[in-house]
Amino acid sequence: MPQRQLMFHGLELTSSLLLLLGGVAIAIVCIVLLYRYERRLVTRRLGVTLLSLRIAAIVTLLLMLLEPVIGWTLNREQTGRVIVAVDVSESMETADEHADEAEKLRWARALGLIGNERNAEQIDAWIAAYEADREPEWVAEDETDDPDRRQALADGRREFAENAMQQAMSLTRLDIARRLLTDGSEPLIDQLDQLAITEAHAFGGQTIALDPRELEQNLDEISASVQPGVTNLTEGLFAGAGATDGPPLAGVIVWTDGRDTGPIATRQLIARAASRGVPIYPVLLGSSRRPRDLAIGVVDAPSTVYVEDEPVVKADVMSYGYEGRQLSVHLEKVGDEEQSRQTQQFVADRPSRRIEFALPAEDVGRHKYRIWIDSDPEETRDDNNEKSFTITVVDDTSRVLLVEGEGRWEFRYLLNALNRDDRVQVDPILFDQPYMGVLPDTFFPRTLNLQDDRADAVGDTSFADYDIVLLGDVAPFHVGPAVWEQLDRYVREEGGTLVLTAGKNYFPRAHDSLILRDLLPVRNPRPFQVAGEVAARSPASRGFALQLTPEGIDETIFQLNADPAANSRIWAALPGHPWGMVGEARGGTTVWATAVDPENRPRGLRAERENALIVHQYLGAGQVLWIGIDSTWRWRLRTGDLYHHRFWGQLVRWAAEFKAAVGNEFVRFGPDRSMISEGEEVLLRARWKPNFLRRFPDVTATANIFPAGQRDEAPMMSIELKPDLDSSLLHKATARGLPAGNYEIELQIEGAEAVDRPIVAELIVSPQLTNELADLAADRELLQRLARETGGRMFLPDEVGEIPDLFRDVTESSSEYREQPLWNQWPAFAVLCTILMAEWVLRKLNGLP
């Protein structure tokens, strides 16, 4: 129970106190003089009563003006949290038979297969000998002088150690982690739970929370729900990051082999981990030695190509330990193996080689391929020797409307890039352009001819036929309210993609449209540019660079190379930008890229959202993308069309795929993407016509998901579509956990009689094309850097017994002082009013003025 004390804040100011006491003294003197005068008119008893009431009122008022408060101190203790994050990705299923003897002996000791407190120093000496690449001294010199007994002791200990090491190396990395956490008379997870609030998480490409008792179960069963084909270390390092309130986080213990195959570059991964301000304690599982292994690494294959294109499939082939051997790599189309098989042979003169295959794109449709390398009995594991991928061949054209104020460099290079793409039809509109009167009209159209339209119209807008509208540096007098109204409907109701790019002259700062404010994914856009030495550098390094966020790295439009590491290097090497416009990302938006000043590199999520340069948001049935630079043409420096054309080509196809849907005259239905990777979620949307909803306001919709060709059987998943908060015309739902395969999604409508034929959309879930199993060596260096940069420590398996010592004192004490004022509360005012009222009533009842 906290001890309370009464204090008067009015006593703290001497000058105010003296004035107050002087005023009270004068008031009391006046009351006494009044009493002496009234004694002639009233009885002594009444006079004394009135005098007492008046003095009581003065004293009450004095006490209120002295500001009395009751103060007390609350002492609190909070037990810290400890996160235990276990890597359950596919690489953790490796048994490290290739490990060296020192590593095997460490694992055997950690698992209790060898060693105890009495011979700990002896085991340390054996490990040190193995690490020094020499035979351990199995028997110390002072143990025995008998040569025969000495030899027998050495043979016995060597055999015992080798048996223990054999048992240890037969276990997978995940088995070792589980045993270290849960086995023994006092399991490590129980020790941690006694010292702190322990939270368990399993991670791969995603993270799920576990009950600590679940760690005793088979973690292989848990791995299926976390996208095990990827090791995204960010997921493990930031496990439990959503709990911003509550007990403080004392540390994160990550059980992993360190083989990160997530989308974030190593440098950015370490910077993000350090910015969290929480120590990381990695436990290294697995051998740092590279095993003898053949593997198919990253496969770079386009997801969608046009008919008669010539797509090239590139695959990284790993061949560790096979130097000088001739190897064969094969590619074939599933279902047409004999006719389509291609084979390439090469001599393994380096650990990794990139192999390319040219594929014909003659038949429209989806085609599944597999690429594999012949397995070898001596390799560590052969389940990484093959990968499958799918390519969709389409015969279609993407329609683009390019609207620009004047012929700036961005307009010219972008128009040329799109015009060179045979599968893109671009309609340019350039408002301000020179016209000498020689030709009947300007070279480009210079007016935006809108059809008659009203805000409450139900027909198609003037932009309905376009997959994407690219809006540049346009002036307010070129794009008026009617244009913004139709663009708003184009996005929200027709499912279009609107790309807004910043301009130095007008857009968006010169515009004052409420509709535009709702469309813009950023607030308070402001210029961003660098000065000084950075602005005067060579063209290749001048200006500021784009920093992709983890969400941006995942997007296909930013994937300039299929290898995440190579893609990160390309973006880091692209020429900078002398000018841009950043803003504060609005709620519900996704930041894909930020502007980074080379001389001032703020870190963290808050800096990303305050300096947002490329931001995406869904609005109704459509989407809006803000690009705050007008110089993507600078990416052509010394590379030509390579990156500039690929970026914009992927953006246009991304928009066209987004708008594609099936349906009838009443509803359009489909997934936001027709092809996703295994483990990703997909957004299903039904866009209703306004007149249909007016006829059937209580309509409901359900998406039934079937394997392709099996719609006559029960659906494998049924999801009810819910009305969208931003648009009553849109119903949507999210499908998760679909395994790789082809699917048909049928829209089931109830509460309306408007569907005379099934509405079925197609969805392809492709296998994860990662290099998760391409390199099976544990990354000790990365884990050491993570520990060093975050103030933690890396542990080897035989050192995990020291982990509880780190959390012996994770209870934080805090004090909070509180005050409850008395002088401004209604009871004090009520007492004063009661005294004055009683004095007034007594005077009036006795005829006093």
C-alpha positions in Angstrom: 0.0 0.0 0.0 1.7 3.3 -1.1 2.1 5.9 1.7 0.2 9.1 1.0 1.1 12.6 2.1 -0.6 15.9 2.1 1.2 18.9 0.5 0.4 22.5 -0.3 1.8 23.8 -3.6 0.9 27.3 -2.6 3.5 27.3 0.1 6.3 26.9 -2.5 6.0 30.6 -3.7 7.0 33.0 -0.9 5.8 36.2 -2.6 2.4 34.8 -3.5 2.0 33.3 0.0 2.7 36.7 1.7 0.2 38.4 -0.5 -2.4 35.7 0.3 -1.8 35.9 4.1 -2.0 39.6 4.0 -5.3 39.5 2.2 -6.6 36.9 4.7 -5.5 39.1 7.7 -7.3 42.1 6.3 -10.4 40.1 5.7 -10.5 38.8 9.3 -10.0 42.3 10.6 -13.0 43.5 8.6 -15.1 40.5 9.8 -14.3 41.3 13.4 -15.2 45.0 13.0 -18.4 43.9 11.3 -19.1 41.6 14.3 -18.7 44.4 16.7 -21.1 46.5 14.8 -23.7 43.7 14.5 -23.6 43.0 18.2 -25.9 46.0 18.7 -28.5 44.4 16.5 -28.4 40.7 17.3 -27.9 38.4 20.2 -24.5 37.3 21.3 -25.2 33.7 20.2 -26.2 34.7 16.6 -23.3 37.1 16.4 -20.7 34.5 17.3 -22.3 32.0 14.8 -22.1 34.5 12.0 -18.5 35.4 12.9 -17.6 31.7 12.9 -19.2 31.1 9.6 -17.4 34.0 8.0 -14.0 33.0 9.4 -14.6 29.4 8.3 -15.3 30.7 4.7 -12.1 32.7 4.8 -10.1 29.7 6.1 -11.7 27.4 3.5 -10.9 29.8 0.7 -7.3 30.2 2.1 -6.9 26.4 2.0 -8.1 26.2 -1.5 -5.8 28.9 -2.7 -2.9 27.1 -1.0 -3.6 24.2 -3.5 -3.6 21.2 -1.3 -2.8 17.8 -3.0 -2.3 14.2 -1.8 0.8 12.7 -3.3 2.1 9.1 -3.4 4.6 7.0 -5.2 3.9 3.7 -7.1 6.7 1.2 -7.3 6.4 -1.3 -10.1 8.5 -4.3 -11.2 8.2 -5.8 -14.7 9.7 -9.1 -15.7 11.4 -9.0 -19.1 10.4 -11.0 -22.1 12.8 -13.4 -23.9 12.0 -14.5 -27.5 13.1 -18.0 -28.5 12.9 -18.2 -32.4 13.6 -21.6 -34.0 14.5 -21.9 -37.7 12.4 -24.7 -39.2 13.3 -24.1 -42.8 14.3 -26.9 -45.2 18.1 -26.3 -44.6 17.5 -27.2 -41.0 16.6 -30.7 -42.0 20.2 -31.4 -43.0 22.3 -33.9 -41.1 25.9 -32.6 -41.2 27.8 -35.8 -41.9 30.5 -33.7 -43.6 31.3 -31.8 -40.4 34.8 -31.8 -39.0 35.6 -33.7 -35.8 35.7 -30.6 -33.6 32.2 -29.7 -34.6 30.9 -33.2 -34.1 32.5 -33.5 -30.7 30.9 -30.2 -29.7 27.5 -31.4 -30.7 28.1 -34.7 -28.8 29.0 -32.9 -25.6 26.1 -30.5 -26.0 23.6 -33.4 -26.4 25.1 -35.2 -23.3 26.5 -38.1 -25.3 30.0 -37.5 -24.0 31.6 -35.5 -21.2 30.6 -34.3 -17.7 31.8 -31.8 -15.1 34.8 -33.9 -14.1 36.3 -34.3 -17.6 35.2 -30.9 -19.1 38.8 -29.7 -19.4 39.8 -32.9 -21.1 37.0 -32.6 -23.7 38.1 -29.0 -24.3 41.6 -30.2 -25.0 40.3 -32.8 -27.5 38.3 -30.1 -29.3 41.3 -27.7 -29.4 43.4 -30.5 -30.9 40.8 -31.2 -33.6 40.6 -27.5 -34.4 44.4 -27.4 -34.7 44.1 -30.3 -37.2 46.0 -32.8 -35.0 45.1 -36.0 -33.2 44.0 -35.4 -29.6 46.1 -36.6 -26.7 43.6 -39.2 -25.4 45.5 -40.0 -22.3 47.4 -37.4 -20.2 51.0 -38.1 -19.3 50.3 -38.3 -15.6 47.5 -40.8 -15.8 49.5 -44.0 -16.2 53.1 -45.1 -16.8 52.0 -48.5 -18.2 52.3 -48.4 -22.0 49.7 -51.2 -22.5 47.2 -49.6 -20.2 47.9 -46.2 -21.8 47.2 -47.7 -25.3 44.0 -49.4 -24.0 42.7 -46.2 -22.4 43.5 -44.2 -25.6 41.7 -46.8 -27.8 38.7 -46.9 -25.6 38.3 -43.2 -25.3 38.8 -42.7 -29.1 36.2 -45.3 -29.8 33.8 -43.9 -27.3 34.3 -40.3 -28.7 33.8 -41.6 -32.3 30.6 -43.4 -31.4 29.2 -40.2 -29.7 30.2 -38.1 -32.7 28.6 -40.6 -35.0 25.3 -40.3 -33.1 25.5 -36.6 -33.1 26.1 -36.2 -36.8 23.2 -38.5 -37.7 20.8 -35.9 -36.2 19.4 -33.1 -38.3 20.1 -29.5 -37.2 16.4 -29.2 -36.2 16.6 -32.3 -34.0 19.7 -30.9 -32.3 17.9 -27.6 -31.6 14.8 -29.4 -30.2 16.9 -31.6 -27.9 19.0 -28.7 -26.6 15.8 -26.8 -25.8 13.7 -29.5 -24.3 15.8 -32.6 -23.2 17.5 -33.1 -19.8 16.5 -33.1 -16.2 16.1 -29.3 -16.3 15.3 -28.3 -19.9 16.7 -25.0 -21.2 13.3 -23.7 -22.2 12.1 -24.3 -18.6 15.1 -22.5 -17.1 14.3 -19.5 -19.3 10.6 -19.6 -18.4 11.6 -19.4 -14.7 13.7 -16.4 -15.3 11.6 -14.4 -17.7 8.4 -14.3 -19.7 9.4 -16.7 -22.5 7.8 -16.6 -26.0 8.5 -19.3 -28.6 8.3 -18.8 -32.3 9.0 -20.9 -35.4 10.1 -19.2 -38.6 11.0 -19.9 -42.2 9.7 -17.5 -44.8 7.1 -16.6 -42.2 6.7 -16.7 -38.5 4.1 -18.3 -36.2 3.9 -18.1 -32.4 4.2 -21.4 -30.4 3.4 -22.5 -26.9 6.9 -23.3 -25.4 5.6 -26.8 -24.7 5.1 -27.3 -28.5 8.9 -27.3 -28.9 8.9 -30.8 -27.4 6.9 -32.0 -30.4 8.2 -32.8 -33.8 9.1 -29.4 -35.3 8.9 -30.9 -38.8 5.1 -30.8 -38.5 5.2 -27.1 -37.5 7.5 -26.1 -40.4 4.8 -26.8 -43.0 2.9 -23.6 -41.9 5.8 -21.2 -42.1 6.9 -21.4 -45.8 9.9 -23.7 -45.1 11.3 -23.2 -48.6 12.8 -19.9 -47.4 14.9 -18.8 -44.5 14.0 -15.2 -43.8 16.2 -14.3 -40.9 14.3 -11.0 -40.5 11.3 -13.0 -39.5 13.3 -14.7 -36.7 15.1 -11.5 -35.5 11.8 -9.6 -35.3 9.7 -12.3 -33.9 7.3 -10.8 -31.3 8.0 -7.3 -32.5 4.3 -6.5 -32.7 4.0 -6.4 -28.9 5.1 -2.8 -28.3 3.3 -2.5 -24.9 3.9 -4.6 -21.9 7.1 -6.1 -20.4 10.4 -5.0 -21.9 12.2 -7.3 -24.3 15.4 -8.6 -22.8 16.7 -10.5 -25.8 16.1 -12.7 -28.8 17.6 -16.2 -28.9 17.7 -17.4 -32.6 18.4 -21.1 -33.2 19.5 -21.3 -36.9 22.2 -22.3 -39.3 22.4 -18.6 -40.4 21.7 -19.6 -44.0 19.6 -16.5 -44.9 17.7 -16.8 -48.2 15.2 -14.0 -47.6 14.8 -10.9 -49.7 16.8 -8.5 -47.7 20.5 -7.9 -48.3 22.9 -8.8 -45.5 23.9 -5.2 -44.9 20.3 -4.1 -44.5 19.5 -7.1 -42.4 22.2 -6.3 -39.9 21.2 -2.6 -39.9 17.6 -3.4 -39.2 18.5 -5.8 -36.4 20.7 -3.2 -34.8 18.1 -0.5 -35.0 15.7 -2.5 -32.9 17.9 -2.0 -29.9 17.5 -5.5 -28.6 20.5 -7.9 -28.1 20.5 -10.9 -30.5 21.8 -14.3 -29.2 22.2 -16.6 -32.2 22.9 -20.3 -31.6 24.9 -21.8 -34.5 23.5 -25.1 -35.7 25.2 -27.0 -38.4 28.7 -27.2 -39.9 30.4 -24.2 -41.4 32.2 -26.5 -43.8 30.7 -26.6 -47.3 29.5 -30.2 -48.0 30.0 -32.2 -51.1 26.8 -31.5 -52.9 25.1 -30.9 -56.3 22.2 -28.4 -56.3 20.0 -26.2 -58.5 20.1 -22.7 -57.0 18.2 -19.7 -58.2 16.1 -20.2 -61.3 15.5 -17.0 -63.3 12.4 -17.7 -65.4 9.8 -15.2 -66.5 6.3 -15.9 -65.1 4.5 -14.5 -68.2 5.6 -14.2 -71.8 3.9 -13.4 -75.0 3.5 -15.8 -77.8 6.4 -16.0 -80.2 8.7 -14.5 -77.6 12.0 -16.1 -76.9 12.3 -16.5 -73.1 15.6 -17.5 -71.6 15.7 -19.6 -68.4 18.8 -19.1 -66.3 19.7 -21.4 -63.5 22.6 -21.3 -61.0 24.1 -24.8 -60.7 26.1 -25.6 -57.6 28.7 -28.3 -57.6 30.7 -28.2 -54.4 33.3 -30.9 -54.2 33.1 -32.0 -57.8 35.9 -29.9 -59.3 37.1 -31.4 -62.6 34.1 -33.7 -63.0 31.8 -33.5 -66.1 28.2 -32.8 -65.1 24.9 -32.8 -67.0 21.9 -30.4 -66.5 18.6 -31.2 -68.0 15.4 -29.2 -68.7 12.1 -30.5 -70.0 8.4 -29.6 -70.1 6.3 -31.7 -67.8 4.0 -33.9 -69.9 6.1 -33.7 -73.0 9.4 -35.0 -71.7 10.8 -36.8 -74.8 10.1 -34.0 -77.3 11.2 -31.0 -75.1 14.2 -32.3 -73.2 17.3 -30.2 -73.4 20.7 -31.1 -71.9 23.8 -29.1 -71.3 27.1 -30.6 -70.1 30.0 -28.7 -68.4 33.1 -29.4 -66.5 32.9 -28.2 -62.9 35.8 -25.8 -62.7 34.2 -23.6 -60.0 31.6 -24.1 -57.3 28.8 -22.3 -59.1 27.9 -21.9 -62.8 25.0 -20.2 -64.6 23.3 -22.4 -67.2 20.9 -20.9 -69.8 18.2 -22.6 -71.8 16.1 -21.1 -74.6 12.4 -22.0 -74.5 10.0 -21.8 -77.4 6.8 -19.8 -76.6 4.6 -21.1 -79.4 1.5 -22.4 -77.6 -0.7 -20.1 -75.6 -1.4 -21.4 -72.1 0.5 -22.4 -68.9 3.4 -24.7 -69.2 5.2 -26.4 -66.3 8.9 -27.2 -66.6 11.5 -28.9 -64.4 15.3 -28.5 -64.4 17.6 -31.0 -62.7 21.1 -32.2 -62.4 22.0 -35.9 -62.2 22.5 -36.9 -58.6 25.5 -38.6 -57.2 25.6 -41.2 -54.4 28.4 -39.3 -52.6 26.6 -36.0 -52.2 25.1 -34.8 -48.9 21.5 -34.7 -50.0 19.8 -35.1 -53.4 16.4 -33.4 -52.7 18.0 -30.1 -53.9 18.9 -31.4 -57.4 15.6 -30.4 -59.0 13.3 -27.4 -59.3 10.1 -26.8 -61.1 8.7 -23.6 -62.5 5.7 -22.5 -64.6 5.6 -20.1 -67.6 2.4 -18.6 -68.9 2.3 -17.8 -72.6 -0.3 -15.2 -73.5 -1.5 -13.6 -76.7 -2.6 -10.2 -75.5 -1.6 -6.5 -75.5 -1.4 -4.2 -72.5 -3.0 -0.8 -73.0 -1.3 2.2 -71.5 -2.4 5.9 -71.4 0.6 8.2 -70.9 -0.5 11.7 -69.9 2.2 14.4 -69.6 2.4 18.2 -69.3 5.5 18.8 -71.4 8.1 16.7 -73.2 10.5 16.2 -70.3 13.2 13.6 -70.4 11.2 11.1 -68.4 8.3 11.3 -70.9 10.5 10.8 -74.0 12.5 7.8 -72.7 9.5 6.2 -71.2 7.5 6.6 -74.4 10.3 5.1 -76.5 10.7 2.2 -74.1 7.0 1.3 -74.2 6.8 1.8 -78.0 9.6 -0.7 -78.5 7.6 -3.4 -76.6 5.5 -5.2 -79.2 3.0 -6.3 -76.5 2.3 -2.8 -75.2 0.0 -0.3 -76.9 0.6 3.2 -75.6 -1.5 6.2 -76.2 0.4 9.4 -75.3 -1.1 12.8 -74.5 1.2 15.8 -74.3 -0.5 19.0 -73.3 2.3 21.5 -74.0 4.3 20.9 -77.2 5.6 23.2 -80.0 3.4 23.7 -83.0 4.5 25.6 -86.1 1.4 25.1 -88.1 3.1 23.1 -90.9 1.2 19.9 -90.0 -2.6 19.7 -89.5 -2.1 19.1 -85.8 0.6 18.6 -83.2 2.7 15.4 -83.3 1.1 14.1 -80.1 -2.6 14.5 -79.1 -2.8 17.5 -76.7 -6.3 17.2 -75.3 -7.9 14.6 -73.0 -11.3 14.0 -74.6 -13.6 12.9 -71.9 -17.0 11.4 -72.6 -20.0 12.9 -70.9 -19.8 11.9 -67.3 -21.4 12.8 -64.0 -20.3 12.1 -60.5 -23.3 9.6 -60.1 -22.8 8.0 -63.5 -23.0 4.2 -63.8 -21.4 3.8 -67.2 -17.7 3.2 -68.0 -15.3 6.0 -67.7 -13.0 7.3 -70.5 -10.2 5.3 -69.0 -12.0 2.0 -68.7 -10.2 0.3 -71.6 -6.7 1.0 -70.2 -4.8 -1.4 -68.0 -2.8 1.5 -66.6 -2.8 5.3 -66.6 0.6 7.0 -66.2 0.1 10.6 -65.1 3.1 13.0 -65.1 3.8 16.6 -64.4 0.4 18.0 -65.5 -0.9 21.5 -64.6 -4.3 22.1 -62.8 -5.7 23.8 -65.9 -5.0 20.7 -68.0 -6.5 18.2 -65.5 -9.6 19.6 -63.9 -12.3 18.2 -61.5 -14.0 16.1 -64.2 -10.8 14.3 -64.9 -10.2 13.5 -61.3 -13.7 12.3 -60.8 -13.3 9.8 -63.7 -9.9 8.7 -62.5 -11.3 8.1 -59.1 -14.0 5.9 -60.5 -11.5 4.2 -62.8 -9.5 3.2 -59.8 -12.2 2.4 -57.2 -14.9 0.8 -59.4 -13.2 -0.4 -62.6 -10.1 -1.9 -60.9 -7.6 0.3 -62.8 -4.0 1.1 -61.9 -3.1 4.8 -61.7 0.6 5.7 -61.5 1.3 9.3 -60.3 4.8 10.6 -60.9 6.3 13.8 -59.4 7.2 16.9 -61.4 9.2 20.0 -60.7 6.6 22.4 -62.2 3.1 21.4 -61.2 2.4 18.0 -59.9 1.3 17.5 -57.2 2.0 20.7 -55.3 0.1 23.0 -57.6 -3.1 21.0 -57.4 -5.8 21.6 -54.9 -8.2 18.7 -55.5 -9.8 16.8 -52.7 -10.1 13.8 -54.9 -6.4 13.9 -55.6 -5.6 14.1 -51.9 -7.6 10.8 -51.5 -5.8 9.2 -54.4 -2.3 10.2 -53.4 -0.7 7.5 -51.2 1.4 10.2 -49.4 0.7 13.3 -47.4 2.6 16.6 -47.4 4.8 15.9 -50.5 8.0 17.9 -50.3 11.1 18.2 -52.6 14.1 16.1 -51.7 17.5 16.7 -53.1 21.1 16.6 -52.1 23.6 19.5 -52.2 27.3 20.0 -51.9 29.9 17.5 -53.0 27.3 14.7 -53.6 25.5 16.9 -56.2 28.7 17.5 -58.1 29.8 13.9 -58.4 30.1 12.0 -61.7 26.7 11.0 -63.3 27.0 7.4 -62.0 27.2 8.5 -58.3 25.5 11.9 -58.3 22.4 12.5 -56.2 20.5 10.3 -53.8 19.8 6.6 -54.2 16.6 4.6 -53.8 16.5 2.2 -50.8 14.1 -0.6 -51.4 12.1 -1.8 -48.4 11.6 -5.5 -47.7 8.1 -5.1 -49.2 9.6 -3.5 -52.3 12.2 -6.2 -52.8 9.4 -8.8 -52.8 7.5 -7.0 -55.7 8.1 -8.4 -59.2 8.5 -4.9 -60.7 11.7 -4.3 -58.7 13.3 -7.7 -59.5 15.9 -6.8 -62.0 17.6 -10.1 -61.3 16.2 -13.4 -60.0 19.0 -13.7 -57.5 18.1 -11.6 -54.4 21.8 -10.8 -53.7 22.5 -9.8 -57.3 19.2 -7.8 -57.4 20.3 -5.9 -54.3 23.7 -5.1 -55.9 22.1 -3.8 -59.0 19.8 -1.4 -57.1 22.8 -0.2 -55.0 24.8 0.5 -58.2 22.1 2.3 -60.2 22.8 6.0 -60.8 21.3 8.3 -58.2 18.8 11.1 -58.7 19.4 14.8 -58.3 15.8 15.7 -57.4 12.7 13.9 -56.1 9.7 14.4 -54.0 9.0 12.4 -50.8 6.1 12.4 -48.4 4.6 10.8 -45.4 3.0 7.4 -46.2 -0.6 7.4 -45.4 -2.2 4.7 -43.2 -2.9 1.5 -45.1 -0.3 2.1 -47.7 2.9 0.1 -48.4 6.2 1.8 -48.9 8.3 0.1 -51.6 11.2 2.6 -51.7 12.6 5.5 -49.8 15.0 8.3 -50.6 18.4 8.0 -48.8 20.7 10.9 -48.4 24.3 9.5 -48.8 25.5 11.8 -46.0 22.6 11.2 -43.6 21.2 7.7 -43.6 18.3 7.5 -41.1 17.2 4.0 -40.2 14.1 2.3 -39.1 10.5 2.0 -40.1 9.6 5.6 -39.1 12.3 7.0 -41.4 11.0 4.8 -44.2 7.4 6.1 -43.9 8.5 9.8 -43.4 10.7 9.7 -46.5 8.5 7.5 -48.8 9.5 7.8 -52.4 7.6 4.9 -54.1 4.3 4.0 -52.3 1.5 1.7 -53.2 -2.1 1.6 -51.9 -5.3 -0.3 -52.8 -8.3 1.8 -53.3 -11.6 0.1 -53.8 -11.2 -2.4 -56.7 -8.0 -0.7 -58.0 -4.6 0.6 -56.9 -2.5 3.7 -57.0 1.3 3.9 -57.2 3.2 7.1 -56.3 6.7 7.5 -57.8 8.4 10.5 -56.5 11.2 10.8 -59.1 11.2 12.1 -62.7 14.6 10.6 -63.7 14.3 6.8 -64.0 15.8 7.4 -67.4 19.2 7.8 -65.6 19.2 4.0 -65.1 20.1 3.7 -68.7 23.7 5.0 -68.0 26.1 2.5 -69.6 23.3 -0.2 -69.6 20.9 1.0 -72.3 17.5 -0.6 -72.0 18.5 -3.3 -69.6 17.1 -2.0 -66.4 15.0 1.0 -67.4 13.0 -1.1 -69.9 12.7 -4.1 -67.6 11.4 -2.0 -64.7 8.7 -0.3 -66.7 7.8 -3.4 -68.7 7.3 -5.4 -65.5 5.3 -2.5 -64.1 2.9 -2.5 -67.1 2.5 -6.2 -67.0 1.9 -6.1 -63.3 -0.9 -3.6 -63.8 -2.4 -5.6 -66.7 -2.5 -8.8 -64.6 -4.1 -6.9 -61.7 -7.0 -5.7 -63.8 -7.6 -9.1 -65.5 -10.8 -10.7 -64.3 -13.7 -12.9 -65.4 -17.4 -12.2 -65.0 -20.5 -11.0 -66.8 -22.4 -7.7 -67.2 -23.1 -7.6 -63.4 -19.9 -8.5 -61.7 -16.2 -8.9 -62.4 -14.4 -11.5 -60.3 -10.8 -12.7 -60.0 -7.6 -12.8 -57.9 -5.4 -9.7 -57.8 -2.7 -11.9 -59.3 -3.2 -14.9 -61.5 0.1 -16.4 -60.4 1.6 -16.5 -56.9 4.4 -18.4 -55.2 3.8 -21.1 -52.7 3.3 -19.6 -49.2 2.0 -16.3 -50.5 -1.6 -15.1 -49.9 -3.9 -13.9 -52.7 -6.6 -11.3 -52.7 -9.9 -12.4 -54.3 -12.2 -9.5 -55.4 -15.7 -9.3 -56.8 -16.6 -5.9 -58.3 -20.3 -5.3 -58.7 -22.1 -2.9 -61.1 -23.9 -0.2 -59.2 -27.3 -0.9 -60.8 -26.9 -4.6 -59.8 -26.4 -3.7 -56.1 -29.4 -1.4 -56.2 -31.5 -4.3 -57.3 -30.0 -6.8 -54.9 -28.6 -5.0 -51.9 -28.4 -8.1 -49.8 -26.3 -10.1 -52.3 -23.6 -12.4 -50.8 -20.7 -14.1 -52.5 -18.5 -17.0 -51.7 -15.3 -18.1 -53.5 -15.0 -21.9 -53.8 -11.4 -23.1 -54.7 -11.0 -26.3 -56.5 -7.9 -28.1 -58.0 -8.0 -27.5 -61.7 -10.4 -29.8 -63.5 -12.1 -31.0 -60.2 -15.1 -28.6 -59.9 -17.5 -31.5 -59.8 -16.0 -32.5 -56.4 -16.2 -30.7 -53.0 -14.1 -27.5 -52.9 -10.8 -27.7 -51.0 -11.5 -24.2 -49.6 -14.5 -21.9 -49.4 -14.1 -18.2 -48.4 -16.9 -15.7 -47.9 -16.3 -12.3 -49.6 -16.9 -9.4 -47.3 -17.9 -5.8 -48.4 -14.9 -3.4 -48.6 -14.9 -0.4 -46.2 -13.7 1.9 -48.9 -16.2 0.9 -51.6 -19.6 -0.7 -51.4 -19.1 -2.0 -54.9 -16.3 -4.3 -53.9 -16.4 -7.6 -51.9 -13.1 -9.2 -51.1 -11.4 -12.0 -49.2 -7.9 -13.4 -48.8 -6.9 -17.0 -49.5 -3.9 -18.4 -47.7 -1.9 -21.6 -47.5 -2.5 -23.0 -51.0 0.1 -25.6 -52.0 1.7 -25.5 -55.4 -0.6 -26.4 -58.2 -3.3 -25.1 -60.7 -6.6 -24.0 -59.3 -10.1 -22.9 -60.4 -12.0 -20.4 -58.2 -15.7 -20.3 -58.7 -17.8 -17.4 -57.6 -21.0 -18.5 -55.8 -23.7 -15.8 -55.6 -26.7 -15.9 -53.3 -29.5 -13.4 -52.9 -29.7 -12.6 -56.7 -30.8 -14.3 -59.9 -28.3 -12.8 -62.3 -25.8 -15.6 -63.1 -26.7 -17.8 -66.0 -23.3 -19.5 -66.2 -20.5 -20.2 -63.8 -18.0 -17.4 -63.1 -14.6 -19.2 -62.8 -11.2 -17.6 -62.4 -7.8 -19.4 -62.7 -5.0 -19.2 -60.2 -1.5 -20.8 -60.4 0.5 -21.4 -57.3 4.1 -21.9 -58.3 6.7 -23.8 -56.1 9.1 -21.5 -54.3 12.1 -20.9 -56.5 14.7 -20.2 -53.8 18.3 -21.2 -53.2 17.4 -22.5 -49.7 19.2 -25.8 -50.4 21.8 -24.6 -52.8 24.4 -23.9 -50.1 24.1 -26.1 -47.0 27.0 -24.6 -45.0 26.1 -22.8 -41.8 26.9 -19.1 -42.0 28.9 -18.5 -38.8 30.3 -15.1 -39.9 26.8 -13.6 -40.4 25.6 -14.8 -37.0 28.7 -13.4 -35.3 28.1 -10.0 -37.0 24.5 -10.0 -35.9 25.5 -10.7 -32.3 28.3 -8.1 -32.4 26.2 -5.3 -33.9 23.3 -5.8 -31.5 25.3 -6.2 -28.3 24.6 -9.9 -28.0 26.7 -13.0 -28.3 26.8 -16.1 -30.6 26.7 -19.5 -28.9 27.9 -22.8 -30.2 25.8 -25.8 -29.2 28.0 -26.9 -26.3 27.8 -23.4 -24.9 24.0 -23.1 -24.6 24.1 -23.9 -20.9 25.5 -20.4 -20.4 22.4 -18.8 -21.9 20.3 -18.7 -18.7 23.0 -16.6 -17.0 22.2 -13.8 -19.4 18.7 -13.4 -18.0 19.2 -13.8 -14.3 18.3 -10.2 -13.7 15.8 -9.1 -16.3 13.3 -7.6 -13.9 13.0 -3.8 -14.3 11.9 -1.6 -11.4 10.1 1.7 -12.1 8.6 4.4 -9.9 5.7 6.6 -10.8 4.8 9.6 -8.7 1.1 10.6 -8.7 -0.9 13.5 -7.2 -4.5 14.0 -6.5 -5.5 17.7 -6.2 -8.0 18.6 -3.5 -8.4 22.3 -4.0 -10.1 22.1 -7.4 -12.5 19.3 -6.6 -16.2 19.7 -6.3 -16.4 18.7 -2.5 -14.1 21.7 -1.6 -16.3 24.0 -3.7 -19.4 22.5 -2.1 -18.1 23.1 1.5 -17.3 26.8 0.6 -20.8 27.3 -0.9 -22.5 25.6 2.1 -20.8 28.0 4.6 -21.6 31.1 2.5 -25.2 29.9 2.1 -25.7 29.3 5.8 -24.2 32.7 6.6 -26.6 34.4 4.1 -29.7 32.6 5.3 -29.0 33.5 9.0 -28.6 37.1 8.1 -31.8 37.3 6.1 -33.8 35.4 8.7 -32.7 38.0 11.3 -33.3 41.1 9.2 -29.7 41.9 8.6 -28.6 43.4 5.2 
